[in-house]
Amino acid sequence: MDPFLSDPDDTFAHYLKFVKKGEFKKEYRCLENVLREFPSDAELLDRLGGLSLHEMDDPARARPWLY
């Protein structure tokens, strides 16, 4: 099963596994997919921004979600 194409609850569960493993790119993809389903969720947006800025050191990844 592809964690990036499953329903939002499963995707978030996969996200939590990737957090524990420190797999930042996979974390980002999971958050991005869940945010597509729930674009007004401020907590998810905050997580994505923090991941992009602090863990991945790539603010350009968060830019599309900040508009």
C-alpha positions, -999 to +999 in steps of 0.1 A: +000+000+000+013+034-009+012+057+022+009+087-001-022+076-018-042+062+011-070+079+030-060+108+053-061+089+085-038+062+072-015+088+056-012+106+090-004+073+107+024+068+081+035+104+087+040+096+124+061+065+116+083+087+093+087+112+121+101+086+143+125+074+116+136+110+107+126+105+070+119+142+063+110+139+026+084+112+033+071+132+062+066+162+039+048+142+013+024+128+039+017+162+053+012+176+018-013+149+009-033+154+042-033+192+037-048+187+002-078+171+020-079+196+049-064+229+036-076+249+065-060+228+092-037+252+109-019+226+129-010+206+098+002+237+081+023+246+111+039+211+110+046+214+073+062+249+078+083+238+107+095+207+089+104+227+058+121+255+076+138+238+106+143+201+097+148+203+059+162+238+058+142+245+026+117+273+030+108+271-007+089+238+001+065+256+025+060+286+002+031+272-018+011+265+013+016+299+029-004+319+003 
